Every structure is written in C-alpha cells, then in structure tokens.
Amino acid sequence: MKFNASYFDQLGRSSGVRALVTQKAESVAARARAAAPVDTGEYRDGIHVEVSTSAHRVVATVVASSEHSMIVESQTGNLRRALNGGASGG
C-alpha cells in the first residue's frame, strides 16, 4: 500500500478543514474572552484568532495581543483554561 501524501496535504488545506479548524479556534477564543479578567478591557478585546496555511495543513491560533497579555496569562492561565474547555480552575 502506498501513502498518497499529496492527497492528505490537499485535504489538510481544504476549505472544509479550514472552516472546522477556524470554528474550533473561535470557540476557544469566545471562552477566553468570556472568562477574561477585565480592568480596561484591552486584554479581553485583544483575544482573537489568526489562521495560516502551511504546506501540509491549516493552523488556527488563539492570540491575546494586548501589551500586557503575557502578564495576564502568567497570572491567570485564561487561554490555557479556555483551550482545555473550562473557565475555572488553575
């Protein structure tokens, strides 16, 4: 049996896979925004999804882009919890 790598590369970059990956990432981002600590709202409002395509697949990344996102994440683990599907715990 021969593995058809180009078929799986095309599948991994297809519009259906892009939609599924983006939908899942948007769900994580929504959970992160809902559970985000709010002082000015800058951290919460900076949470978004970035989608890119490599040679083999579509990748969606949930990003927090405020200047203090690293500090908030290090103290709260908000993005990690959102990725794990919950808004509580630590």
C-alpha distances in whole Angstrom, upper triangle without the diagonal:
4,7,9,12,15,14,15,18,19,19,21,24,24,28,27,25,28,31,29,29,33,34,33,35,38,38,38,41,43,43,44,47,48,48,49,53,55,58,58,55,53,51,50,50,48,45,42,38,37,34,32,28,26,23,21,23,26,29,32,35,38,41,44,46,50,52,52,48,48,51,50,47,48,51,49,45,45,42,40,42,41,37,37,39,42,45,47,47,47
4,6,9,12,12,13,15,17,17,18,21,22,25,25,23,26,29,28,28,31,32,32,33,36,37,37,39,41,42,42,45,47,47,48,51,54,56,56,53,51,49,48,48,45,43,40,36,34,31,29,25,23,20,18,20,24,26,30,32,36,38,42,44,47,49,50,46,45,49,48,45,46,49,48,44,44,40,39,41,39,36,36,38,41,45,46,46,46
4,6,9,9,9,12,14,14,15,17,19,22,22,20,23,25,24,24,27,29,28,29,32,33,33,35,38,38,39,41,43,43,44,48,50,53,52,49,47,45,44,44,42,39,36,32,31,27,25,22,20,17,14,17,20,23,26,29,32,35,38,40,44,45,46,43,42,45,45,41,43,45,44,40,40,37,35,37,36,32,33,34,38,41,43,43,42
4,6,6,7,9,10,11,13,15,16,19,19,18,20,23,23,22,25,27,27,28,31,32,32,34,37,37,38,40,42,43,43,47,49,52,51,48,46,44,43,43,40,37,35,31,29,25,23,20,18,15,13,15,18,21,25,27,31,33,37,39,42,44,45,42,41,45,44,41,42,45,44,40,40,36,35,37,35,32,33,34,38,41,43,43,43
4,5,5,6,9,10,10,12,14,18,18,16,18,21,21,20,23,25,25,26,29,30,30,32,34,35,35,38,40,40,41,44,46,49,48,45,43,41,40,40,37,35,32,28,26,22,20,16,14,11,9,12,15,18,22,24,28,30,34,35,39,41,42,38,38,41,41,38,39,42,41,37,37,33,32,34,33,29,31,32,36,39,41,41,40
4,5,5,6,8,10,11,12,16,17,15,17,20,20,20,22,25,25,25,28,30,30,31,34,35,35,37,40,41,41,44,46,48,48,44,42,40,40,39,36,34,31,27,25,21,19,15,13,10,9,11,15,18,21,24,28,30,34,35,39,40,42,38,38,42,41,38,40,43,42,38,38,34,33,35,34,30,32,33,37,39,42,42,41
4,5,5,6,9,10,10,14,14,13,16,18,18,18,21,23,23,24,27,28,29,30,33,34,35,37,38,40,40,44,45,48,47,44,42,40,39,38,36,34,31,27,25,21,19,16,15,12,10,11,14,18,21,24,28,30,34,35,39,41,42,39,39,42,42,39,40,43,41,38,37,33,33,35,33,29,31,32,35,38,41,41,41
4,5,5,6,9,10,13,13,11,14,17,16,16,19,21,20,21,24,25,26,27,30,31,31,34,35,36,37,40,42,45,45,41,40,37,36,36,34,31,28,24,22,19,17,14,13,11,8,9,12,15,18,21,24,27,31,33,36,38,39,36,35,39,38,35,37,40,38,34,34,30,29,31,29,26,27,28,32,35,37,38,37
4,5,5,6,9,12,13,11,13,16,16,15,18,20,20,21,23,25,25,26,29,30,31,33,35,36,36,39,41,44,43,40,38,35,35,34,32,29,26,22,20,17,14,11,9,7,5,6,10,13,16,19,23,25,29,30,34,36,37,34,34,37,37,34,36,39,37,33,33,29,29,31,29,25,27,28,32,34,37,38,37
4,5,5,6,10,11,10,11,14,15,15,17,19,20,21,23,25,26,27,29,30,31,33,35,36,36,40,41,44,43,40,38,36,35,34,32,29,26,22,20,17,15,11,11,9,7,8,10,14,17,20,24,26,30,31,35,37,38,35,35,39,38,35,37,40,38,35,34,30,30,32,30,27,29,29,33,35,38,39,39
4,5,5,9,8,7,10,12,12,13,15,17,17,19,21,22,23,25,27,28,29,31,33,34,35,38,40,43,42,38,37,35,34,33,31,28,25,21,20,16,15,12,12,11,9,8,10,13,16,19,22,25,29,30,34,37,37,34,34,38,37,34,36,39,37,33,32,28,28,30,27,24,26,27,30,33,36,37,36
4,6,9,9,6,8,11,11,10,13,15,15,16,19,20,20,22,24,26,26,28,30,31,32,35,37,40,39,35,34,32,31,30,28,25,22,18,17,13,12,9,9,9,6,4,6,9,12,16,19,22,26,27,31,33,34,31,31,34,33,30,32,35,33,30,29,25,25,27,24,21,23,24,28,30,33,34,33
4,7,8,7,7,10,11,10,12,15,16,16,18,20,21,22,24,26,26,28,30,31,31,35,36,39,38,34,33,31,30,29,27,24,21,17,15,11,10,7,8,8,7,5,5,9,12,15,19,21,25,26,30,32,33,30,30,34,33,30,33,36,34,30,29,25,26,28,25,22,25,25,29,31,34,35,34
4,5,5,6,9,10,11,12,14,16,17,18,20,21,22,24,26,27,28,30,32,32,36,37,40,39,35,34,32,31,30,28,25,22,18,17,13,12,10,12,12,10,8,8,12,14,17,20,23,26,28,31,34,35,32,33,36,35,32,35,37,35,32,31,27,27,29,26,24,26,26,29,31,35,36,36
4,5,5,6,9,10,10,12,14,15,16,18,20,21,22,24,25,26,28,30,31,34,35,38,37,33,32,30,29,27,26,24,20,17,16,12,12,11,14,14,13,11,9,12,13,17,19,22,25,26,30,33,34,31,32,35,34,32,35,37,35,32,30,26,27,28,25,23,25,25,28,30,34,35,35
4,5,5,6,9,10,11,12,14,15,17,19,20,21,23,24,26,27,29,30,34,35,38,37,33,32,31,29,28,27,24,21,17,17,14,14,13,16,16,14,12,10,13,14,17,19,22,26,27,31,34,35,31,32,36,34,31,34,36,34,31,29,25,26,27,24,21,24,23,26,28,32,33,34
4,5,5,6,8,10,11,12,14,15,17,18,20,21,23,24,26,27,28,32,33,36,36,32,31,29,27,27,25,22,19,15,15,12,12,11,13,14,12,9,7,10,11,14,17,20,24,25,29,32,32,29,30,33,31,29,31,34,31,28,26,23,23,24,21,19,21,21,24,27,30,31,31
4,6,5,6,8,10,11,12,14,15,16,18,20,21,22,24,26,26,30,31,34,33,29,28,26,25,24,22,20,16,12,12,8,9,9,12,13,12,9,6,8,8,12,15,17,21,22,26,29,30,26,27,31,29,27,30,32,30,27,25,21,22,23,20,18,21,21,24,26,29,31,31
4,6,5,6,9,10,10,12,14,15,16,18,20,21,22,24,25,29,30,33,32,28,27,26,24,23,22,19,16,13,13,10,12,12,15,17,16,12,9,11,10,13,15,18,21,23,26,29,30,27,28,31,29,27,30,32,29,27,24,21,22,23,20,18,20,19,23,24,28,30,30
4,5,5,6,9,10,11,13,14,15,17,19,20,21,23,24,28,29,33,32,28,28,26,24,23,22,19,16,13,14,12,13,14,16,18,16,12,10,11,10,13,14,18,21,23,27,30,30,26,28,30,28,26,29,31,28,25,23,20,20,21,17,15,17,17,20,22,26,27,28
4,5,5,6,9,10,11,12,14,16,17,18,20,22,22,26,28,31,30,27,26,23,22,21,20,17,14,10,11,9,11,11,14,16,14,10,7,7,6,9,11,15,18,20,24,27,27,23,24,27,26,23,26,28,25,22,20,17,17,18,15,13,16,15,19,21,24,25,26
4,5,5,6,9,10,10,12,14,15,16,18,20,20,24,25,28,27,24,23,21,19,18,17,14,11,8,9,7,10,12,15,17,16,12,9,8,6,9,10,13,16,18,21,24,25,22,23,26,24,22,25,27,24,22,19,16,18,18,15,13,16,16,19,20,24,26,26
4,5,5,6,9,10,10,13,14,15,16,19,20,23,25,28,27,24,23,21,19,19,18,15,12,10,12,11,14,15,18,21,19,15,12,12,9,11,11,15,17,20,23,26,26,23,24,27,25,23,26,27,24,22,19,16,18,18,14,13,16,14,17,19,22,24,25
4,5,5,6,9,10,11,13,14,16,17,18,22,24,27,27,23,23,21,18,19,18,14,12,10,12,12,14,16,18,21,19,15,12,11,9,10,10,14,16,19,22,25,25,21,23,25,23,20,23,25,22,19,17,14,14,15,11,10,12,11,14,16,19,21,22
4,5,5,6,9,10,10,12,14,15,16,20,21,24,24,21,20,17,16,16,15,11,9,7,9,9,12,14,17,20,18,15,12,9,6,7,6,10,13,15,18,22,22,18,19,22,20,17,21,22,20,17,14,11,13,13,10,9,12,11,14,15,19,21,21
4,5,5,6,9,10,10,12,14,15,19,20,23,22,19,18,16,14,14,13,10,8,6,10,10,14,17,19,23,21,18,14,12,9,9,8,11,13,15,18,21,21,18,20,22,20,18,22,23,20,18,15,12,14,14,11,11,14,12,15,15,19,21,22
4,5,5,6,9,10,11,13,14,18,19,23,23,19,20,17,14,15,15,12,10,10,13,14,17,19,22,25,23,20,17,15,11,12,10,13,14,17,20,23,23,19,21,23,20,18,21,22,19,17,14,12,13,12,9,9,11,9,12,13,16,19,20
4,5,5,6,9,10,11,12,16,18,21,21,18,18,15,13,14,14,10,10,9,12,14,17,19,21,25,23,19,16,14,11,10,7,10,12,15,18,21,20,16,18,20,17,15,18,19,16,13,10,8,9,9,5,6,9,7,10,10,14,16,16
4,5,5,6,9,10,10,14,15,18,18,15,15,12,10,10,10,6,6,7,11,13,16,19,22,25,24,20,17,14,11,9,6,8,9,12,14,18,17,14,16,18,15,14,17,18,15,13,10,8,11,11,7,8,12,11,12,12,15,17,18
4,5,5,6,9,10,13,15,18,18,14,15,13,10,11,12,8,9,10,14,16,19,22,25,28,27,23,20,18,14,13,10,12,12,15,16,20,19,16,18,20,17,16,19,20,16,15,11,10,13,12,8,10,13,11,11,11,15,18,18
4,6,5,6,8,12,14,18,18,15,16,14,11,13,13,10,11,12,16,18,21,24,26,30,28,24,22,19,15,14,11,13,13,16,17,20,19,16,18,19,16,14,17,17,14,12,9,9,10,9,5,8,10,8,8,7,11,14,15
4,5,5,6,9,12,15,16,13,13,10,8,10,11,7,9,11,15,17,20,23,26,29,28,24,21,18,15,13,9,10,9,13,14,17,15,12,14,15,12,11,14,14,11,10,6,6,9,8,5,8,10,9,9,8,11,13,14
4,5,5,9,9,13,13,10,11,9,5,7,9,7,9,12,15,18,21,25,27,31,30,26,23,20,17,14,11,11,10,12,13,16,15,12,15,16,13,12,16,16,13,12,9,9,12,11,9,12,14,13,12,10,13,16,17
4,6,9,10,14,15,11,13,11,8,10,12,10,12,15,18,21,25,28,30,34,32,29,26,23,19,17,14,15,13,16,16,19,18,15,18,18,14,14,18,17,13,14,10,11,13,12,9,13,14,12,11,8,11,15,16
4,6,9,13,14,12,14,11,9,12,13,11,14,16,20,22,26,29,31,34,33,30,27,24,20,18,14,15,13,16,16,19,16,14,16,16,12,12,15,13,10,10,7,9,11,9,8,12,13,11,9,6,8,11,13
4,6,10,11,9,10,7,6,9,10,9,12,15,19,22,25,28,30,34,33,30,27,23,20,17,13,13,10,13,12,15,13,11,13,13,9,9,13,12,9,10,6,9,11,10,10,13,15,14,12,9,11,13,13
4,7,9,8,10,8,7,11,12,12,16,19,22,25,28,31,33,37,36,33,30,27,23,20,17,16,13,15,13,15,12,11,13,12,8,10,13,10,8,11,8,11,14,13,13,16,18,17,15,11,12,14,14
4,6,5,8,7,7,10,12,12,16,19,22,26,29,32,35,38,38,35,31,28,25,22,18,17,13,15,12,14,12,12,15,13,10,13,15,13,12,14,12,14,17,16,16,19,21,20,18,14,16,18,18
4,6,8,8,9,11,13,15,18,22,24,28,31,35,37,40,40,37,34,31,27,24,21,19,15,15,12,14,12,12,15,13,11,14,16,14,14,16,15,17,20,19,19,22,24,23,21,18,19,20,20
4,5,8,9,9,11,14,17,21,23,27,30,33,36,39,39,36,33,30,27,24,20,18,14,14,11,12,11,12,16,14,12,15,18,17,16,18,16,18,21,21,20,23,26,25,23,20,21,23,23
4,6,5,6,8,10,14,17,20,23,27,30,33,36,36,33,30,27,23,21,17,15,12,12,10,12,11,11,15,14,12,14,17,16,15,17,14,15,19,19,17,20,23,22,21,17,19,22,21
4,6,5,6,9,12,16,18,21,24,28,30,34,34,31,28,25,22,19,16,13,10,9,6,9,9,9,13,13,11,13,16,16,15,17,14,15,19,19,18,20,23,23,22,19,21,23,22
4,6,5,7,10,14,16,20,23,26,28,32,32,29,26,23,19,16,13,10,7,7,5,8,7,6,10,10,8,10,13,13,12,13,11,11,15,16,14,17,19,19,18,16,18,20,19
4,5,6,9,13,16,19,22,26,28,32,32,28,25,22,18,16,12,11,8,9,8,12,11,9,13,13,10,11,15,15,13,13,10,11,14,14,13,15,18,17,16,14,16,19,18
4,6,8,12,14,18,21,25,27,31,31,28,24,22,18,16,12,11,8,9,8,12,12,11,14,15,13,14,18,18,16,17,14,13,17,17,15,17,20,20,19,17,20,22,22
4,6,10,12,15,18,22,24,28,28,25,22,19,16,13,10,8,5,5,5,9,10,8,12,14,12,13,16,17,16,16,13,12,16,17,15,16,20,20,20,18,20,22,22
4,7,10,13,17,20,23,26,26,23,20,16,13,10,7,5,4,6,8,12,12,9,12,14,12,11,15,16,14,13,11,9,13,14,11,13,16,16,16,15,18,20,19
4,7,10,13,17,20,23,23,20,16,14,10,8,6,5,6,8,11,14,15,12,15,17,15,14,18,19,18,16,13,11,14,16,13,13,17,16,18,17,20,22,22
4,7,10,13,16,20,20,16,13,10,6,6,5,6,9,10,14,17,18,15,16,19,18,16,20,21,20,17,15,12,15,16,13,13,16,16,18,18,22,23,23
4,7,10,13,17,17,14,11,8,6,5,6,7,10,11,15,17,19,16,17,21,20,18,21,23,22,20,18,14,17,19,16,15,19,19,21,22,25,26,25
4,7,10,14,14,11,7,6,4,6,9,10,14,15,18,21,22,19,21,24,23,21,24,26,25,22,20,17,19,21,18,16,20,20,23,24,27,28,27
4,7,10,11,9,6,5,6,8,12,13,16,17,20,23,24,21,22,26,25,23,26,28,27,24,23,19,21,23,21,18,22,23,26,27,30,31,30
4,7,8,6,4,6,9,11,15,16,20,20,24,26,28,25,25,29,29,26,28,31,30,27,26,22,23,25,23,21,24,25,28,29,32,33,32
4,5,5,6,8,11,13,17,18,22,22,26,28,29,26,26,30,30,27,29,32,31,28,27,24,24,27,25,22,25,26,29,31,34,34,33
4,6,9,11,14,17,20,22,26,26,30,31,33,30,30,33,33,31,32,36,35,31,31,27,27,30,28,25,27,29,32,34,37,37,36
4,7,10,13,16,20,22,25,26,30,32,33,30,30,33,33,30,32,35,34,30,30,26,25,28,26,23,25,27,30,32,35,35,34
4,6,10,13,16,19,23,24,28,30,31,27,27,31,30,27,29,32,31,27,27,23,23,25,23,20,22,23,27,29,31,32,31
4,7,10,13,16,20,21,25,27,28,25,25,29,28,25,28,30,29,25,24,20,21,23,20,18,20,21,25,26,29,30,30
4,7,10,12,16,18,21,24,24,21,21,25,24,21,24,27,25,22,21,17,17,20,17,15,18,19,22,23,26,27,26
4,7,9,13,15,19,21,22,18,19,23,21,19,22,24,22,19,18,14,15,17,14,12,16,16,19,20,23,25,24
4,6,10,12,15,18,18,15,15,19,18,15,18,21,19,16,15,11,12,15,13,11,14,15,18,18,21,22,21
4,7,10,13,16,16,12,13,16,15,13,16,18,16,13,12,8,10,12,10,9,13,13,15,15,18,20,19
4,6,9,12,12,9,11,14,13,11,14,16,15,13,12,9,11,14,12,12,15,16,17,17,19,21,19
4,6,9,9,6,8,11,10,9,12,14,13,12,10,8,12,14,12,13,16,17,17,16,19,20,18
4,6,8,6,9,12,11,11,14,16,16,15,14,12,15,17,16,17,20,21,21,20,22,23,22
4,5,5,8,10,10,11,14,15,15,15,14,13,17,18,17,19,22,22,22,20,22,23,22
4,6,8,9,10,12,13,15,16,16,16,15,18,20,20,21,24,25,25,22,24,25,23
4,6,5,6,9,10,11,12,13,13,14,16,18,18,20,22,23,22,20,21,22,19
4,5,5,6,8,10,10,11,10,10,13,15,15,16,19,20,19,17,18,19,17
4,6,5,6,9,10,10,11,10,12,15,15,16,18,20,20,18,19,19,16
4,5,5,6,9,10,11,12,14,16,17,18,20,21,20,18,18,18,15
4,6,5,6,8,8,10,12,13,14,16,17,19,17,15,15,15,13
4,5,5,5,6,7,8,10,11,13,14,16,15,13,14,14,11
4,6,6,9,10,10,12,14,15,16,18,17,15,15,14,11
4,6,9,11,11,12,14,16,17,18,16,14,13,12,10
4,5,8,9,9,11,13,14,15,13,10,10,9,7
4,6,5,6,9,10,11,12,11,10,10,9,7
4,5,5,6,9,10,11,9,7,9,10,9
4,5,5,6,9,10,10,9,11,12,11
4,5,5,6,9,9,9,11,10,9
4,5,5,6,5,6,7,8,7
4,5,5,6,6,9,11,11
4,5,8,9,12,13,13
4,6,9,10,10,11
4,7,9,11,12
4,6,8,10
4,7,9
4,7
4
